[in-house]
């Protein structure tokens, strides 16, 4: 059974169909990529999945449970976290504080008002683990606002990861990262634990084809092709519609 | 995982440690009791203004809620403290003070649901509206509040039945200072807790805060309630130390003064309200002595200059002065500085 599934998902903005009859199935532990040319509706789909937008019709199921009507933070509690295409970070906090905050909220100790930050070893031990996993050790005491862009991008993923999701949605994680910092980011994404299902929304074909085991192509709001990377790469329609466009561009 | 975990824990806890500068600040604050015996009146007003400004800093500096209505809580608690003393309902000042704080907090809790909707401008208007309404209610029910004449005939019993509010204002000032300090310690504890951290995350990025599971609305309701309680305690202090309460406790000017104090002192580090209150009060006092009629002109000028120059640039100047001092120190005492930078704590 897929861990994340959409059934006949549709979103209409006035006269425009941003998503039509999207039937997406993500298997547990998958490395799944959702690709498509600009304006294909990728962002609409991720906003529908995370609850930022309500679908016009259709259903979303997480581990067999209907989550179509749930609010964003309720979906986080059920095990689905996301990153943002444009960094959404706490610029005045340090990575250490930001990650601690997420863990604290997850353990339901975020409302403690008479306890000092840092006095729960369950939280601090986990901070260390996440800081190491996301290679933030050398900058963990700096204000987020002054971190290099690549580190901010890593922190963006670390905050979502600290929610301990079963499904992690990565919205163009490599967007805008300079070449020199790219390798670190890709290696970190590569090393995400196998039990976390990853759905990757990405423009960057190198990243998609090196990372994904399964690729869904979205064109004009509809699922166009769905299959293993080599099938998708060979598919003449994809070449025409997607890769062709890429080459022209 | 223990050792690095402990290091992180130590680092995080160190944020909340009292710095030498803070200790010096409070040491000096209490020393004023002996240093300036002739200035109790203005010192006392300063302490009350500082506490009041602290309440605004709590929501503005930590949660990003802007308000022009802190006077609502200040005034409600002020009248409450006056009325319970006048009618002999609660005669012990400290108990009355605590009750007044809780009453103001209750009003804060109820009105928070109005305030949390909408943008900054909406918030300014709603908070202003609430305090205007309360002010007009106090005016309307003049048989209880004394209306435009103010609440007359308030007699405040000695604190704990022992310390009388004397004519020179000595005990009154000590009382205000201690209350300010106790409230400050509590507020400080709150902002360094996980709850305080989550407030800063909401202020920094509400979208992301919600995306990592912070219940944004309830956190804001909580802090608004606490802030109202602190503002209420400040209001009750004013009534108790003057044995009088008038309609101007609800005035817009009182709320606006607070914003000025925080513009002078800065927000989001707790001392902004305190330092701002000291500067504001003494500037006002000094200029009023020079030009009794036109003092507001100079206050206005100072504000314009502060806002135009910007706090960042000013702290930049302080930073460069510090760097200059450090450079001079290296020239004159090269060795001591080298030693200091070699030690693990040194910078």
Interface residues (C-beta under 8 A of the other chain):
Chain A: X50 X72 X73 X76 X77 X81 X82 X84 X88 X89 X90 X91 X92 X93 X96 X97 X98 X100 X101 X102 X104 X105 X106 X109 X110 X111 X112 X113 X114 X115 X116 X117 X118 X119 X121 X124 X125 X127 X128 X129 X131 X141 X159 X160 X162 X163
Chain B: X1 X2 X4 X5 X6 X8 X9 X10 X11 X12 X13 X15 X16 X189 X190 X192 X193 X194 X195 X196 X197 X198 X200 X201 X203 X204 X205 X207 X208 X209 X210 X211 X212 X213 X214 X215 X218 X219 X222
